[in-house]
Amino acid sequence: MKKIPPVLNRCPLFKGLAPEKIHLLLDCIGPRHKKYAKETFILMEDDEIRYIGVVVSGAVHIVRDDYWGNRVIVAQLGPGEIFGEVFVCGGVKKLPVSVVAAEKSEVLLLDFNRIITTCPAACDFHTKVIQNTVSILAQKSLNLMEKIECVTQRSTRAKILFYLSSVAKRQKNASIEIPFSRQELADYLSVERSALSAELCRMRDMGLIAFHKNKFRLFTPPEICYN
């Protein structure tokens, strides 16, 4: 590549690599730079998968649709985050999920076989990227455990509070901004949008939270208001 996007310097896949090393790695791998309009499929369920994707700009959703077209958002990824590595490393031949551009986005698609295969130049940074991939897989496993704990909460309110609490802990602030619209949040929490909206209004009226669009503020400690 003639010029690497600055966001790659903070991508966990390239952690510990100097910018010039990232440039050399990309020259060695030969990534595909793609642009996608909002709601465009980047990868579709049942596609053959051999690429790791890096979000350069915008945002992407990992989604799963059931037989009737009901959608669950498994994860949202922003600039610097990666997708597809779990399936590629796990030897999955066909994707069990889809990857959709949540907004106008750019991604790099990296052939994982070229990352893990020693090239004729014997580039020393291949090993570092493999080590980073193992760390990413471990973190994704922890994130999945958190998502499972969230969606298995007994009530819509408990799901909302678990999610908002998790975001507040990550952002280290009671005033937070989430990356989802109402419909997207409903899809992420696996609840009906109408039920989500009604519960949010009840929680606001009770003085538990305040919100405007995707900005929230938490007031009452979650452990005393889950019911």
C-alpha positions as CSV (number, residue, x, y, z in Angstrom):
1,M,0.0,0.0,0.0
2,K,1.2,3.5,-0.8
3,K,-0.1,4.9,2.5
4,I,-1.4,3.2,5.5
5,P,-4.5,4.6,7.2
6,P,-3.5,6.1,10.6
7,V,-6.2,4.0,12.4
8,L,-4.1,0.9,11.8
9,N,-1.6,2.1,14.3
10,R,-4.1,1.4,17.1
11,C,-5.5,-1.8,15.6
12,P,-4.9,-4.7,18.0
13,L,-3.9,-6.9,15.1
14,F,-0.8,-4.7,14.7
15,K,-0.1,-4.0,18.3
16,G,3.7,-3.7,19.0
17,L,4.5,-3.0,15.4
18,A,6.0,0.3,14.3
19,P,4.2,2.1,11.4
20,E,7.0,1.2,9.0
21,K,6.6,-2.5,9.9
22,I,2.8,-2.3,9.4
23,H,3.5,-0.8,6.0
24,L,5.9,-3.7,5.1
25,L,3.4,-6.3,6.4
26,L,0.6,-4.9,4.2
27,D,2.9,-4.8,1.2
28,C,3.7,-8.4,1.9
29,I,0.1,-9.5,2.4
30,G,-1.5,-7.4,-0.3
31,P,-4.8,-6.4,1.4
32,R,-8.0,-5.5,-0.4
33,H,-9.2,-2.0,0.4
34,K,-13.0,-1.8,0.1
35,K,-15.7,0.9,0.6
36,Y,-19.3,0.1,1.5
37,A,-22.5,2.2,1.6
38,K,-24.7,2.0,4.7
39,E,-26.7,-1.3,5.0
40,T,-24.5,-3.0,2.4
41,F,-23.4,-6.5,3.1
42,I,-19.6,-6.9,3.5
43,L,-19.9,-10.6,4.0
44,M,-23.1,-12.7,4.0
45,E,-24.1,-15.8,5.9
46,D,-22.8,-18.9,4.2
47,D,-20.1,-17.1,2.3
48,E,-16.7,-18.8,2.3
49,I,-14.4,-17.0,4.7
50,R,-10.6,-16.7,4.4
51,Y,-10.2,-13.0,5.2
52,I,-9.8,-11.0,8.4
53,G,-11.5,-7.6,8.1
54,V,-10.2,-4.4,9.6
55,V,-12.6,-1.5,10.0
56,V,-10.8,1.6,8.7
57,S,-13.7,4.0,9.0
58,G,-17.4,3.9,9.8
59,A,-18.9,1.0,11.7
60,V,-20.0,-2.5,10.9
61,H,-22.5,-4.9,12.6
62,I,-22.1,-8.6,13.0
63,V,-25.6,-9.9,12.6
64,R,-27.6,-13.0,12.5
65,D,-31.1,-13.3,10.9
66,D,-33.5,-16.1,11.7
67,Y,-35.8,-17.9,9.1
68,W,-38.4,-15.1,9.5
69,G,-36.0,-12.3,9.0
70,N,-35.7,-11.2,12.7
71,R,-32.3,-9.8,13.2
72,V,-30.0,-10.0,16.2
73,I,-26.9,-7.8,16.4
74,V,-24.1,-9.9,17.8
75,A,-21.6,-7.0,17.9
76,Q,-20.8,-3.5,16.6
77,L,-17.3,-2.7,15.5
78,G,-15.7,0.7,14.9
79,P,-12.4,1.9,13.4
80,G,-9.4,-0.2,14.3
81,E,-11.5,-3.2,15.2
82,I,-11.4,-6.5,13.3
83,F,-13.9,-9.2,12.3
84,G,-13.8,-12.7,10.8
85,E,-10.7,-13.8,12.8
86,V,-12.7,-16.2,15.0
87,F,-14.1,-18.1,12.0
88,V,-10.8,-18.1,10.0
89,C,-8.8,-19.3,12.9
90,G,-11.5,-21.9,13.8
91,G,-11.4,-23.4,10.3
92,V,-15.0,-22.5,9.6
93,K,-15.6,-22.8,5.9
94,K,-19.0,-20.9,5.7
95,L,-20.0,-17.9,7.8
96,P,-22.8,-18.5,10.4
97,V,-23.3,-14.7,10.5
98,S,-23.4,-11.7,8.2
99,V,-21.2,-8.6,8.3
100,V,-23.1,-5.4,7.4
101,A,-22.0,-1.8,7.1
102,A,-23.9,0.1,9.8
103,E,-22.9,3.4,8.1
104,K,-20.7,4.4,5.2
105,S,-17.5,2.4,5.9
106,E,-14.1,1.4,4.6
107,V,-12.5,-1.9,5.5
108,L,-9.3,-3.8,4.7
109,L,-9.6,-7.5,3.9
110,L,-6.5,-9.5,4.8
111,D,-5.8,-13.0,3.6
112,F,-5.1,-14.8,6.8
113,N,-3.1,-17.6,5.1
114,R,-0.7,-15.0,3.9
115,I,-0.3,-13.7,7.4
116,I,0.6,-17.0,9.0
117,T,2.7,-18.3,6.1
118,T,6.4,-17.3,6.2
119,C,7.1,-15.3,3.0
120,P,10.3,-15.5,0.9
121,A,11.6,-12.4,2.6
122,A,11.2,-14.1,6.0
123,C,9.5,-11.1,7.5
124,D,9.8,-11.2,11.3
125,F,6.5,-9.4,12.0
126,H,4.4,-12.3,10.9
127,T,5.0,-14.0,14.3
128,K,4.0,-10.8,16.1
129,V,0.7,-10.6,14.2
130,I,-0.1,-14.3,15.1
131,Q,0.6,-13.6,18.8
132,N,-1.7,-10.6,18.6
133,T,-4.4,-12.7,16.9
134,V,-4.3,-15.1,19.9
135,S,-4.8,-12.2,22.3
136,I,-7.7,-10.9,20.2
137,L,-9.4,-14.3,20.2
138,A,-9.1,-14.4,24.0
139,Q,-10.7,-11.0,24.4
140,K,-13.5,-11.9,22.0
141,S,-14.2,-14.9,24.1
142,L,-14.6,-12.6,27.2
143,N,-16.8,-10.2,25.2
144,L,-19.0,-13.1,24.2
145,M,-19.4,-14.2,27.8
146,E,-20.5,-10.6,28.6
147,K,-23.0,-10.6,25.8
148,I,-24.5,-14.0,26.9
149,E,-24.8,-12.7,30.5
150,C,-26.6,-9.6,29.2
151,V,-29.2,-11.3,26.9
152,T,-29.9,-14.0,29.5
153,Q,-31.0,-11.5,32.1
154,R,-34.6,-12.2,33.2
155,S,-36.3,-9.0,32.3
156,T,-36.0,-6.2,29.7
157,R,-35.0,-3.8,32.4
158,A,-32.3,-6.1,33.7
159,K,-30.9,-6.4,30.1
160,I,-30.9,-2.6,29.7
161,L,-29.2,-2.0,33.0
162,F,-26.7,-4.7,32.5
163,Y,-25.8,-3.2,29.1
164,L,-25.7,0.4,30.2
165,S,-23.7,-0.5,33.3
166,S,-21.1,-2.3,31.1
167,V,-20.8,0.7,28.9
168,A,-20.5,3.1,31.9
169,K,-17.7,0.9,33.3
170,R,-15.8,1.0,30.0
171,Q,-16.3,4.7,29.6
172,K,-15.7,5.3,33.3
173,N,-18.6,7.8,33.5
174,A,-22.3,7.7,34.4
175,S,-23.0,9.8,31.3
176,I,-22.4,7.6,28.3
177,E,-23.0,7.4,24.6
178,I,-23.9,4.1,23.0
179,P,-23.3,3.1,19.4
180,F,-26.8,1.9,18.7
181,S,-30.1,3.4,17.5
182,R,-33.3,2.2,19.3
183,Q,-33.9,-0.6,16.8
184,E,-30.2,-1.6,16.9
185,L,-30.2,-1.7,20.7
186,A,-33.4,-3.8,20.7
187,D,-31.7,-6.2,18.2
188,Y,-28.6,-6.3,20.4
189,L,-30.6,-7.1,23.6
190,S,-32.9,-9.5,21.8
191,V,-36.1,-7.6,22.8
192,E,-39.0,-6.0,20.8
193,R,-38.4,-2.4,20.0
194,S,-41.8,-1.4,21.5
195,A,-41.0,-3.2,24.8
196,L,-37.5,-1.5,24.9
197,S,-39.0,2.0,24.3
198,A,-41.7,1.5,26.9
199,E,-39.2,0.2,29.5
200,L,-36.8,3.1,28.9
201,C,-39.7,5.5,29.5
202,R,-40.7,3.8,32.7
203,M,-37.1,3.9,33.9
204,R,-36.8,7.5,33.1
205,D,-40.0,8.3,34.9
206,M,-38.8,6.5,37.9
207,G,-35.6,8.6,37.9
208,L,-33.3,5.6,37.2
209,I,-31.9,7.0,33.9
210,A,-32.1,10.0,31.6
211,F,-31.6,9.8,27.9
212,H,-31.7,11.7,24.6
213,K,-31.3,9.6,21.5
214,N,-28.2,7.5,22.1
215,K,-26.9,9.5,25.1
216,F,-27.7,8.1,28.6
217,R,-27.1,9.0,32.2
218,L,-27.4,6.5,35.0
219,F,-28.7,7.6,38.4
220,T,-29.7,4.7,40.6
221,P,-27.3,1.8,41.4
222,P,-28.5,-1.1,39.2
223,E,-28.6,-3.7,42.0
224,I,-31.6,-2.1,43.6
225,C,-33.8,-1.5,40.6
226,Y,-33.8,-4.6,38.4
227,N,-37.5,-5.4,38.8
